[in-house]
Amino acid sequence: MKYDKMVARNRAVSREKVALAKVAIGELLRENEAVTVVSLVQKTGLSREFFYKNEKVRNCLAKAREQQRDQIFQRPQKALFDRAMEAQLEETKRQLIRERKDKEKLEEEVSRLQKALKKKDINLLRKL
C-alpha cells in the first residue's frame, strides 16, 4: 500500500513538473525570448537533468525551438515582402491619381464637345 501511494505521489509531482515546464516554455515563446534549458531552469527552478531526461518536456522544447527557428527565418522574408507590398501600394496610389486627372480631362473634353455639337445642331436647324 505504501509503495502504491509513493508511486502515485511521484507521478503527480512529475505531472506538475511537466505542466510547469510547458507553461514556462509557452511564456518564453510569447515573450519572444530564447527557449533554452538554462532559461527554463532559471524560470522554473527545475534541474537541467529534468529537461533532458523527461521525454514529454524534451519534445515540447524541441517543438518550441523549431517554432522559434521558423520565425527567425521568416522575419527577413516577411520584411522584404512588406516593403515590396508598400512599394506596390504607393505605385498603385500614384497610378490612381494619374487616372483621376485623366478622367477629369476627358470629362471636360466631353462637355466641350457636347456644347460644340449643340451649337452645330442649332446652326443646322436655323439653316432649315
C-alpha positions, 0 to 999 in steps of 0.5 A: 500500500505504501509503495502504491501511494509513493508511486502515485505521489511521484507521478503527480509531482512529475505531472506538475513538473511537466505542466510547469515546464510547458507553461514556462516554455509557452511564456518564453515563446510569447515573450519572444525570448530564447527557449533554452534549458538554462532559461527554463531552469532559471524560470522554473527552478527545475534541474537541467537533468529534468529537461533532458531526461523527461521525454514529454518536456524534451519534445515540447522544447524541441517543438518550441525551438523549431517554432522559434527557428521558423520565425527567425527565418521568416522575419527577413522574408516577411520584411522584404515582402512588406516593403515590396507590398508598400512599394506596390501600394504607393505605385498603385496610389500614384497610378490612381491619381494619374487616372483621376486627372485623366478622367477629369480631362476627358470629362471636360473634353466631353462637355466641350464637345457636347456644347460644340455639337449643340451649337452645330445642331442649332446652326443646322436647324436655323439653316432649315 
